[in-house]
Amino acid sequence: LRLRIMLLRVPRQVCLERVLRRTACVRCRAVGAGATLCTCGGEMLRRPDDNLASWEARMALFEPLEVIVRSRLRGRADYFEVDGNRSPDAVAAEVASALARAAGVGDGAVVDTTS
């Protein structure tokens, strides 16, 4: 199994909004967006570090490194960028298509690997 490197591109504001409404099930660890009860019956709670201050600290570390890493990886056959600013189903389809294309399966027609 070869390692694949994938960056999900999401606008900063959208990323923040998603983090601030993210919840996780205490029983099965499923992740949701604002739900209070999981399909397994477990309680959905917010993580204590999913707040504005923690998110800004994460971005302060991530953003400068992301620019460097992207510039070094761009053009490699095992590197993909996926538009994460869409529905979960659309993102999942593009991820699956990118991985299939990298493995030489199918034509990868769904892939939108933009720079």
Steps between C-alpha positions, in 0.01 A plus 500: 500500500651832393458812704278766345508862607175694481420858596136592550471867404239682708470879538616621841155627607326178396758298692442707812122466472530122465730469801276714719193284430678162500378238747620145573321199644620394844411137419612430142705816427299586187537865403204724425407863461301621795298184567425414863426128456692255282335231289658244738317663790809663648514864605665742256728753673732777388872456558634743760769623260255577219489872574622816330822537700610140442411516132697823451801338671472197268481722193799707614705179490339342195478782246871587463594132476220424255641749249844338516369144483266576208780658299722196553232241429325659204562303184565168674293206375401405857379849602142614455308813592127464547240774528360437848253788479216279376264240637655201680376270221663713229829516690494124566438431131794718397729340760401151381555602138843649576609186684368277220686706242819480705460123518443482124135398534244666276550831324472726806248717319353642821836628624538875530860543617544874471806692603 
